[in-house]
Amino acid sequence: MKIGFESQKGSTGILLIHGLSGTPAEVEPLGNYLSERGVSTLGPWLQGHGSSPGDLAKTRWQDWAQSAREAYEALRQKCSQVYVGGLSMGALQALHLASHFPVAGVISMAAPIRVFDFRFNGIAFFRFLQWRTTNLTGGILDPSAPPHQTYPYLATRNLYELKKMMDHVREDLPYVTAPALVAQGRKDSMVPPPNGDLVYQALGSRVKHLQYLDRSDHVVTMDYDKQALFEKAFKFIESGGQSLG
């Protein structure tokens, strides 16, 4: 397992998972905030990331899920309570883990469950016409934020794998019963904002919270509302998933 960041602080830990073609740096600001407040953190690299777009093109969504599962199991060995969280595709990974393994809670940030675009929904066909697609490197409105690090392009096959994972996780959501915090930027240019409500409504969790971030684009961990998100995430963990304060 390749680690992007890690801190050992206490018996409660959180696994934070980056998005497709991204890096652990996009969730590390949240990890740093939680670590400073006594929460152990682990931010792994998913397979195919941290090297080249060609390496990513060789992977399937199950490979990314295996990386997340290995990191979860490593954190379980160190912490008695494990929360899972992620951004974008990483949020899908967190929800997938929460539907199959015992977690203390799940934090889903900008999870793509439905993309209302015929080109994406037809990606199974388009992947044969075009090998690669330009990656979306924005997703942050705050000009003071550091650049969002991603690969310069994605293999169309990777988008096909993302769609397959979205379809799979959509089936998983009713089986997520742990407390859940769903965060979604209202100005998200990559994942349509209604996805926040779609995830929230489909979750099987008895205790769940939906937090729309009014000034944020896709990378909510680095945008204008990041401080409010971090505070909500810590209160969620501190209360055992019961409250946002």
Stockholm file with secondary structure:
# STOCKHOLM 1.0

chainA/1-245         MKIGFESQKGSTGILLIHGLSGTPAEVEPLGNYLSERGVSTLGPWLQGHGSSPGDLAKTRWQDWAQSAREAYEALRQKCSQVYVGGLSMGALQALHLASHFPVAGVISMAAPIRVFDFRFNGIAFFRFLQWRTTNLTGGILDPSAPPHQTYPYLATRNLYELKKMMDHVREDLPYVTAPALVAQGRKDSMVPPPNGDLVYQALGSRVKHLQYLDRSDHVVTMDYDKQALFEKAFKFIESGGQSLG
#=GR chainA/1-245 SS CCEEEEECCSSEEEEEECCTTCCGGGTHHHHHHHHTTTCEEEEECCTTCSSCHHHHHTCCHHHHHHHHHHHHHHHHTTCSEEEEEEETHHHHHHHHHHHHSCCSEEEEESCCSCCCCHHHHTHHHHTTTCSEEECCCCCCCCTTSCCCCCCSEEEHHHHHHHHHHHHHHHHHGGGCCSCEEEEEETTCSSSCTHHHHHHHHHCCCSSEEEEEETTCCSCTTSSTTHHHHHHHHHHHHHTTTSCCC
#=GC SS_cons         CCEEEEECCSSEEEEEECCTTCCGGGTHHHHHHHHTTTCEEEEECCTTCSSCHHHHHTCCHHHHHHHHHHHHHHHHTTCSEEEEEEETHHHHHHHHHHHHSCCSEEEEESCCSCCCCHHHHTHHHHTTTCSEEECCCCCCCCTTSCCCCCCSEEEHHHHHHHHHHHHHHHHHGGGCCSCEEEEEETTCSSSCTHHHHHHHHHCCCSSEEEEEETTCCSCTTSSTTHHHHHHHHHHHHHTTTSCCC
//
